[in-house]
Amino acid sequence: MIYWVTESITTSVRLYAENFSKENRTLQLEGVPIEVPTALALFKNEFYYTPPSLVAERYKNVLQLSDIPDGGHFAAMEVPQMLADDIWQAVEKIHRYRRYIYRE
């Protein structure tokens, strides 16, 4: 609703228009592996849910993969405590990983 009343709906759908365009699909970016330390939260009601098996194919250094049993595209409003808890857990794992790699 905020996008409509502020007349900014175009900016809200730009990400989807660009990511799902024919030009973007021909780049085949989804096949490029991501090797940086990664934490992912998969929300049950997200409109674009990625199964953990596909996550493993793309993300090569997953420090945390949370399959959240509720929430969706607007998880911060739908399940704020679940999202916050998951973020804090991910931050802790990233800090531990960093200390391990850099021997801090």
Secondary structure, DSSP 8 states (H G I E B T S, - for coil): -HHHHTT-HHHHHHHHHHHTSHHHHHTTGGGS-B-S-EEEEEETT-SS---HHHHHHHBSSEEEEEEESS--TTHHHHSHHHHHHHHHHHHHHHHHHHHHHHT-
